[in-house]
Structure formats: C-alpha cells, structure tokens
Amino acid sequence: MASTAALAVALAAPALAEGSFSSSITGAYAPFNSRTWTDNNNDATSTHVTFQNCNDQYTSASYNDHAKIQLTRETPWYQPDENKGQDTLYCKNTSDTAYFGRVSSGNYHFTIVNINGQPSGSTPVYARIDVGWVGVGY
C-alpha cells in the first residue's frame, strides 16, 4: 500500500529540465556564439536563455542595454543550420529570458546577433557587451 502511494506521488511530480548550464560573457562583439549543448528532447521543457546584468561598454549608463539572440540547431556540414528563432533580451541591471519552446533533439547554440541594435562593424563604434550571468535550460 505504501509503495502505491509513493508511486502516485512520483508520477505527479513535475518534469525536470533535461539539462542546464550557466556562464558569463565579457567583451563580446556581435556575432558571438555560445558553447554548443545537446538536447535529446527527453522532456517537455522549453529551451530558454537568460541574461542578467548586461552592460554595453560604449553607451551611456541611462541606455537600456539589450542583445538580440538567435537559437540555432546545428546540422551536418552539407546542410544549412536551422534558425529556431530570435528574441531580444533587455538586461541592464535586471534579467530577461528568451523562451524558444520545446525543440527537436540535436546540438544547439545561441548567437548574439546584435547589441543595442548594432551589428558588428557598425559605426560610430563597435558594440561590445558584458553579461554578468548567462543561464541556459533545455
């Protein structure tokens, strides 16, 4: 009887994310690629990326620093990688999370596409960003 109750509780527990990691970014120019991770699609968790405490090294303190990111599924060299969506993270002195939904199994990375709307090589200065904490869950 006790084992049946324990089983019922275990089945009612919420699913845990398959994996996650955290890091930081210092002085990144766009485009900047994150490390690659493998999502085996063993759960129903939305793939998400969180940026906390962003700082564009070349703008005034009053500017709401943000970064546009793209989630990419890596494919064999003879196929183009798959763009799984883009989102903008507003993260100066706060945190913001981009949710990409449940994705198919594969290897993934995110790319910082632009910083404060400025792609790499834009004038008058090159946008560069620090992110105090980066969290990825999948």
C-alpha positions in Angstrom: 0.0 0.0 0.0 2.8 2.4 0.9 4.6 1.7 -2.4 1.5 2.5 -4.4 1.2 5.9 -2.6 4.9 6.6 -3.3 4.4 5.7 -7.0 1.4 8.0 -7.3 3.4 10.9 -5.8 6.4 10.2 -8.1 4.1 10.3 -11.1 2.5 13.6 -10.1 5.8 15.4 -9.7 6.6 18.0 -12.4 9.1 17.0 -15.1 12.6 18.4 -14.6 14.7 20.1 -17.3 16.9 17.7 -19.2 19.9 20.0 -18.7 21.2 23.4 -18.0 24.4 25.4 -17.6 25.4 28.9 -16.6 28.3 31.2 -17.5 29.1 34.9 -18.2 30.2 36.9 -21.2 32.9 39.6 -21.2 33.6 42.0 -24.1 31.7 40.1 -26.8 31.2 41.6 -30.2 28.3 40.5 -32.4 28.1 37.9 -33.8 29.1 35.9 -30.7 28.4 32.2 -30.5 27.8 30.4 -27.2 29.1 26.9 -26.4 27.2 24.0 -28.0 24.9 21.8 -26.0 23.0 18.6 -26.8 19.2 18.5 -26.3 18.0 14.9 -26.5 14.3 16.1 -26.3 13.7 13.8 -23.3 11.3 16.2 -21.6 8.8 18.9 -22.4 10.9 21.8 -21.1 11.1 25.0 -23.2 14.6 25.8 -24.3 15.4 29.2 -22.7 18.3 31.6 -22.4 18.5 34.2 -19.6 20.8 37.2 -19.5 21.3 39.1 -16.2 23.1 42.4 -15.7 24.2 43.4 -19.2 26.5 46.3 -19.9 27.3 47.7 -23.3 30.8 49.1 -22.8 30.3 52.0 -25.2 26.9 53.6 -24.3 25.7 55.9 -21.6 24.6 54.5 -18.2 21.0 55.6 -19.0 20.7 53.3 -22.1 18.7 50.1 -21.6 21.3 47.6 -22.8 19.9 44.7 -24.8 21.1 42.0 -27.0 19.2 40.2 -29.8 20.0 36.4 -29.8 19.2 33.6 -32.1 18.8 29.9 -31.2 20.4 27.7 -33.8 20.2 23.9 -34.3 23.4 22.7 -35.8 23.2 20.3 -38.8 25.8 18.3 -40.8 28.2 20.4 -42.8 26.4 19.8 -46.1 23.1 21.3 -44.7 22.4 24.8 -43.5 22.0 25.2 -39.8 18.4 25.7 -38.6 17.3 29.1 -37.2 14.9 28.3 -34.3 14.0 31.9 -33.6 15.3 35.2 -32.3 14.4 37.3 -29.3 15.7 40.5 -27.7 16.9 40.4 -24.0 16.6 43.7 -22.1 19.0 43.1 -19.2 20.7 46.2 -17.9 20.6 45.9 -14.1 18.0 43.2 -14.4 17.4 39.9 -16.1 15.4 38.8 -19.1 14.7 35.4 -20.6 14.0 34.2 -24.1 11.8 31.1 -24.5 12.1 29.1 -27.7 9.6 26.3 -26.8 10.3 22.6 -27.0 12.8 21.9 -29.7 13.7 18.7 -31.6 16.7 16.7 -30.5 20.1 17.9 -31.7 23.1 20.2 -31.0 22.3 23.8 -30.3 24.0 27.2 -29.6 22.8 30.7 -29.3 24.3 33.7 -31.2 24.3 37.3 -30.1 23.1 38.8 -33.4 23.4 42.4 -32.4 24.0 44.6 -29.3 21.7 47.6 -28.7 20.6 47.2 -32.4 24.1 47.5 -33.7 25.6 44.6 -35.7 29.4 44.0 -35.7 31.3 46.6 -37.6 28.6 49.3 -37.3 29.6 52.9 -36.8 30.4 55.1 -34.9 31.8 52.4 -32.5 31.8 48.7 -32.3 29.1 47.5 -29.9 30.6 45.2 -27.2 28.7 43.7 -24.3 29.3 42.1 -20.9 26.7 39.8 -19.4 27.2 39.1 -15.7 25.2 35.9 -15.7 24.0 33.7 -18.6 21.7 30.7 -17.9 20.6 28.1 -20.4 18.0 25.5 -19.8 16.8 22.7 -22.1 
